Amino acid sequence: MIRGHAQAGDLTFNATAAPAELAQILAECLAYSDSINHLPLLELVGQPQVVNPDRRLRQVADARGWPVREVRSVRTKNRRRRPTAA
């Protein structure tokens, strides 16, 4: 059983969910990331979204058939890969 208390502004509620209920809730959730570091989160939800992924996350997303979105321009991608002068 998962129990918790949350407060947002003037709204307060108590949450109690059994594991089966939690699994159903997570199956309906969406999460997005650009980093392999967030793979555990993406694996928990029913709708993982990968945005501007690093190389390793792109490989995982492609293998699992997850949607991959690139919103960087080509110019931005090239600028990020260019080595900087020391």
Backbone as CSV, one residue per row, in Angstrom:
resi,resn,N_x,N_y,N_z,CA_x,CA_y,CA_z,C_x,C_y,C_z
1,MET,0.847,-1.166,0.000,0.000,0.000,0.000,0.899,1.238,0.000
2,ILE,0.561,2.198,-0.819,1.299,3.456,-0.859,0.405,4.527,-0.265
3,ARG,0.935,5.237,0.690,0.167,6.293,1.338,0.963,7.585,1.273
4,GLY,0.263,8.675,1.133,0.964,9.939,1.092,0.042,11.113,1.319
5,HIS,0.638,12.251,1.494,-0.081,13.493,1.726,0.522,14.522,0.783
6,ALA,-0.317,15.227,0.065,0.184,16.241,-0.865,-0.567,17.536,-0.653
7,GLN,0.129,18.635,-0.882,-0.508,19.935,-0.749,-0.029,20.812,-1.887
8,ALA,-0.977,21.467,-2.553,-0.667,22.407,-3.625,-1.524,23.640,-3.404
9,GLY,-0.908,24.690,-2.926,-1.670,25.894,-2.621,-2.672,25.618,-1.516
10,ASP,-3.923,25.909,-1.794,-4.978,25.674,-0.809,-5.567,24.270,-0.895
11,LEU,-5.147,23.496,-1.900,-5.690,22.158,-2.076,-4.834,21.139,-1.343
12,THR,-5.462,20.311,-0.546,-4.774,19.265,0.194,-5.528,17.970,-0.027
13,PHE,-4.802,16.874,-0.240,-5.469,15.586,-0.366,-4.562,14.483,0.153
14,ASN,-5.172,13.398,0.552,-4.452,12.211,0.974,-4.566,11.178,-0.138
15,ALA,-3.472,10.547,-0.461,-3.471,9.542,-1.528,-3.165,8.177,-0.938
16,THR,-3.975,7.218,-1.304,-3.744,5.840,-0.919,-3.975,4.999,-2.159
17,ALA,-2.984,4.195,-2.532,-3.132,3.363,-3.727,-2.490,2.010,-3.493
18,ALA,-3.215,0.966,-3.850,-2.665,-0.388,-3.815,-1.768,-0.560,-5.027
19,PRO,-0.838,-1.498,-5.008,0.073,-1.684,-6.146,-0.635,-1.845,-7.491
20,ALA,-1.744,-2.567,-7.538,-2.464,-2.744,-8.806,-3.023,-1.411,-9.303
21,GLU,-3.517,-0.605,-8.372,-4.039,0.713,-8.751,-2.906,1.608,-9.241
22,LEU,-1.787,1.549,-8.572,-0.635,2.354,-8.971,-0.158,1.949,-10.363
23,ALA,-0.112,0.674,-10.637,0.300,0.194,-11.967,-0.640,0.723,-13.040
24,GLN,-1.922,0.742,-12.756,-2.904,1.254,-13.715,-2.716,2.761,-13.929
25,ILE,-2.475,3.480,-12.851,-2.248,4.921,-12.959,-1.002,5.205,-13.793
26,LEU,0.092,4.496,-13.509,1.335,4.709,-14.258,1.176,4.340,-15.727
27,ALA,0.359,3.329,-16.017,0.136,2.925,-17.405,-0.513,4.038,-18.214
28,GLU,-1.209,4.937,-17.542,-1.873,6.056,-18.209,-1.021,7.326,-18.227
29,CYS,0.136,7.285,-17.586,0.994,8.475,-17.480,1.926,8.614,-18.674
30,LEU,2.357,9.849,-18.888,3.336,10.189,-19.905,4.552,10.789,-19.200
31,ALA,5.732,10.427,-19.662,6.963,11.047,-19.158,7.868,11.287,-20.355
32,TYR,8.664,12.334,-20.283,9.602,12.585,-21.374,10.980,12.889,-20.817
33,SER,11.989,12.611,-21.645,13.362,12.861,-21.233,14.262,12.958,-22.450
34,ASP,15.457,13.482,-22.199,16.482,13.538,-23.237,17.724,12.753,-22.834
35,SER,17.692,12.104,-21.673,18.895,11.486,-21.129,18.675,10.034,-20.721
36,ILE,19.671,9.213,-20.957,19.636,7.817,-20.527,19.499,7.716,-19.007
37,ASN,19.873,8.761,-18.296,19.758,8.762,-16.838,18.315,8.624,-16.367
38,HIS,17.367,8.980,-17.220,15.956,8.918,-16.854,15.271,7.651,-17.366
39,LEU,16.043,6.685,-17.821,15.476,5.442,-18.339,14.547,4.757,-17.330
40,PRO,14.897,4.673,-16.040,13.980,4.030,-15.092,12.596,4.698,-15.058
41,LEU,12.547,6.005,-15.141,11.272,6.710,-15.165,10.507,6.371,-16.440
42,LEU,11.174,6.403,-17.573,10.518,6.110,-18.840,9.970,4.684,-18.878
43,GLU,10.657,3.771,-18.206,10.206,2.381,-18.169,8.968,2.193,-17.286
44,LEU,8.719,3.107,-16.369,7.572,2.998,-15.453,6.246,3.402,-16.084
45,VAL,6.283,4.323,-17.006,5.044,4.896,-17.526,4.576,4.185,-18.790
46,GLY,3.307,4.376,-19.096,2.733,3.751,-20.277,3.026,4.492,-21.564
47,GLN,3.407,5.772,-21.460,3.649,6.581,-22.649,4.998,7.294,-22.557
48,PRO,6.094,6.561,-22.729,7.402,7.222,-22.705,7.615,8.037,-23.973
49,GLN,8.150,9.223,-23.809,8.441,10.118,-24.932,9.909,10.535,-24.843
50,VAL,10.611,10.458,-25.932,12.027,10.797,-25.965,12.185,12.053,-26.828
51,VAL,12.782,13.097,-26.244,12.919,14.387,-26.924,14.392,14.789,-26.934
52,ASN,14.929,15.068,-28.116,16.335,15.441,-28.267,17.244,14.494,-27.470
53,PRO,17.154,13.193,-27.719,17.854,12.234,-26.862,19.362,12.223,-27.041
54,ASP,20.040,11.814,-25.958,21.465,11.528,-26.099,21.579,10.199,-26.862
55,ARG,22.777,9.857,-27.275,23.003,8.702,-28.144,22.469,7.411,-27.539
56,ARG,22.748,7.157,-26.290,22.336,5.901,-25.654,20.819,5.809,-25.498
57,LEU,20.171,6.919,-25.141,18.726,6.890,-25.011,18.068,6.683,-26.373
58,ARG,18.632,7.272,-27.424,18.086,7.065,-28.769,18.145,5.585,-29.140
59,GLN,19.239,4.916,-28.817,19.367,3.494,-29.130,18.283,2.684,-28.414
60,VAL,18.061,2.973,-27.143,17.036,2.261,-26.376,15.651,2.550,-26.955
61,ALA,15.367,3.822,-27.238,14.057,4.211,-27.765,13.792,3.532,-29.110
62,ASP,14.787,3.508,-29.973,14.621,2.855,-31.269,14.360,1.364,-31.098
63,ALA,15.094,0.730,-30.196,14.927,-0.710,-29.972,13.548,-1.043,-29.399
64,ARG,12.989,-0.135,-28.610,11.698,-0.389,-27.952,10.510,0.214,-28.696
65,GLY,10.793,0.921,-29.768,9.709,1.518,-30.551,9.064,2.724,-29.907
66,TRP,9.798,3.412,-29.032,9.274,4.608,-28.384,9.358,5.785,-29.352
67,PRO,8.415,6.711,-29.270,8.481,7.905,-30.116,9.711,8.750,-29.774
68,VAL,10.366,9.250,-30.811,11.527,10.135,-30.631,11.218,11.435,-31.351
69,ARG,11.365,12.540,-30.641,11.121,13.858,-31.226,12.399,14.673,-31.174
70,GLU,12.713,15.269,-32.299,13.850,16.192,-32.381,13.279,17.585,-32.577
71,VAL,13.541,18.468,-31.650,13.041,19.831,-31.780,14.174,20.849,-31.898
72,ARG,15.403,20.350,-31.924,16.550,21.233,-32.148,16.701,21.468,-33.643
73,SER,17.192,22.618,-33.997,17.488,22.880,-35.401,18.832,22.241,-35.744
74,VAL,19.099,22.043,-37.000,20.381,21.473,-37.427,21.518,22.354,-36.944
75,ARG,21.339,23.662,-37.009,22.366,24.597,-36.571,22.690,24.392,-35.081
76,THR,21.675,24.234,-34.259,21.879,24.022,-32.828,22.600,22.709,-32.577
77,LYS,22.217,21.648,-33.281,22.870,20.350,-33.109,24.356,20.450,-33.437
78,ASN,24.664,21.111,-34.551,26.067,21.231,-34.955,26.858,22.080,-33.981
79,ARG,26.275,23.122,-33.462,26.955,24.001,-32.523,27.300,23.245,-31.242
80,ARG,26.429,22.394,-30.782,26.659,21.667,-29.539,27.782,20.639,-29.681
81,ARG,28.018,20.142,-30.872,29.027,19.104,-31.077,30.410,19.672,-31.373
82,ARG,30.480,20.949,-31.701,31.747,21.562,-32.041,32.641,21.706,-30.812
83,PRO,33.897,21.273,-30.881,34.783,21.453,-29.719,35.073,22.924,-29.489
84,THR,35.240,23.282,-28.236,35.551,24.667,-27.893,37.050,24.839,-27.759
85,ALA,37.513,26.042,-28.011,38.946,26.346,-27.887,39.328,26.398,-26.434
86,ALA,40.494,25.892,-26.101,40.949,25.870,-24.712,41.588,27.165,-24.308
